[in-house]
Amino acid sequence: MEKLNKAKHLSTGDMEKTEGVRKSSTAKWLYLMVLVAGILLYIIWGAAYNAFLDIGLYSIVILMVAFGLCGFALYTIAPDGGKK
């Protein structure tokens, strides 16, 4: 019976906290993957086409790296989305 009583005392607030951590952790890793993909795109595309000074490549890579850095930094600083 005690196990049943303990199960009743579990609140949904605890479940929401774990879901929030999982969502922010997933988002943080997705932003990190965008950052790494931007760097890899620059290296691979530049090596394949000898176009390290291509303005089109810069425009794509800068966006990917900027979104990756900003998103990763924001989810690292405030992992719960700034909620207290």
N, C-alpha and C positions, 0 to 999 in steps of 0.2 A: 504494500500500500504506500510505503514511503516513496517508492520510485514514481508512482503515479502522482503523488502530491508535488514532488520536485518538478515533474514535467509540466504541471499546471502553472507553476511559478515562473516558468520561462516566458519572458515577455517578447512581444514582437519587436520591441526596441532593440534588443540584442541582435535579432536577425537583421534588422535594418542596418546596424553598424557594420556587420560583417559583409553585407551586400555592398555598402558604400565603399568599404576598403577594397573589395574585389573590383568594383567598377573603376575606381581611381587607379588601382594598380594596373588594370588592363589598359586604360587610357595612357598611363605613363609609358608603358612598354610600346604601345602603338606609336606614340610620338617619338620615342627613341628609334624605332624602326624607320620612321620617315626620315629622321636625321641621318641614319646610317645609309639608307637608300640614296639620299641626295649626294652624299660623299662618294659612294660607290658608283653612282651614275656619272659623276664628273671624272673619276679615275678611268672607268672602263670606256666611256664614250670618247674621252680625250685620247686614250691609248689606241683605240680601234681606228679612229678617223684622224688622228694627229690634229685634233682641234681643241687644244687646251685654251686657246684665246678666242673661242667662239662666243659671241654675245648671246646667241640663242640658248646655248648650253648654260651660260651664266644665269640667264633669266629663270630657267627652270630650277637649277641647283640652289640659287639663293632663296627662292620661295620654299623649297623643301627643307633646307637647313634652318631657315628662320622659323618656320612652323614647328619643326622638330625641337629646336632649342627652346622656344617660348613655351610650347606645350609641356615639354619635359620639366622645365624649370617651374612652371606653375603647379604641376601636380606633385613635384618634389617639395616645394615650399608649403603648399596647403593641400595635403593628401585627401582631406575630406571635403574638398571644394570650398573651403573657408567657413564651413558650418561648425558651430560649437555645440 
